[in-house]
Amino acid sequence: MKNLSIVLLLFLVGFVTQAQEKKNKNAKYVTEVNGNCEQCQKRIQKAAYTVPGVKSASWDVATHQLNLIINEEKTTPLAVKKAIAKVGHDTDEVKATAEDYESLHHCCLYERN
């Protein structure tokens, strides 16, 4: 009986260890963020950097693509998207509230879907 308990315990430890996913400290992500100008670019990048674990954030005005490098042990892409939505910019996954969107400068008001 004691041997069976030890075998079962070892099996469970191996299973739990295998189930844990190793987090990447330099994970790269690309996501779409709506905006129009360089003022938007500064706001989007600044919002991304407020999230602990964001190592790099670069938004391209022409393509609307945000390139991120994050530490997955500290944050997720969704957390970054939520921070960006709070400053008025829609992402592919999280939409800004009407109030946050309307607080943008008039030149930054993009066409919403």
N, C-alpha and C positions, 0 to 999 in steps of 0.2 A: 504494500500500500504506500509506503514511504517513497519507494522508487517511482511509482506512478505519479505521485504528487510532484516529485522533482522534474520528471519528464514533462508534465503538463505545465509547470512553471517556466521551464526553459522554452517550451513551444510558445507560450504567451509572450514572453519577453522578446523572442525573435520576431513574432508577428507585430507587436507594437513598434519595435524599432524599425521594421521594414515599412510600416504605415506612415511614419513621419517623413514628410517631404523636406529635403534640404532647401533652405532659402538662399537665393542668389543675392549677394551683396552689391552686384553691379548689373542688375537686370535692365534690359533695354525695352522700351515700349514706344509705340507711335500711335497717336490718337488724333482724331479730328476735333478742332475747337473753332467755333464761329467767332469771327471778328473782322475788322476792316483795315486797321491802320497800325502805325508804329506805336501809337498811344495804347491800343489794344494789346499789342505785343508786350509792352512793358507791364501792363496790368496782369496779363495771363501768366507771364513768367514769374512775376513777383508773388502771385497767389500760389503758384506751384512750389516756390521755394519756402513758403510758410509751413509746408507740411514736413515734419521731421522725417528724414530718410531720403529726401529728394537730393540727389547729387548734381544733376544737370537737367535743365529745362530750356528748350529752345523752340520757339514758335515761329513758323514761317508765314509771313503776311500773304504771300501769293498762293500757297498751297493749303493753308489753314491746318497744317500738320504740326503737332506738338511732339517733339522728340524728347523722351525722358530717360534718365538713368536713375534708378532708385535702388535702395537697399530694402529687399523684400522682408528682412527681419524687422524693419521698423515701419513700413507702410505698404500700401497697395495702390495700383493705378486708380481704383475707384475712389480712394481717399483724396487723391490729387484732383480728380474730376469734380468731386464735391466742393473742394476749395475754389476751383475755377468758376464753378456755377454760382458760388456765393458772391463773386465780384461781377456777375452779370453776363457771363459767357456760356452758351450752350456747348456741351460736348456730345460725343456720339452716344453716351450712356446717361448723362445727367443734364437735365434742363434747368436753367436759371429761373428763379421765380419772376413773375411779371414785375414786381417791385424792384428787384435787383437789376433786371434788364433795363427798365425805364430810368434807372439812376445813372446809366451810362451817358457820356457826352454825346451830343447829337450826331457827330461824325462817326461814332462807334456803333450806332444802332444798325445792326445787320438785319437781313431778311430772315425772319424765323420761319421754320417749317411747322 
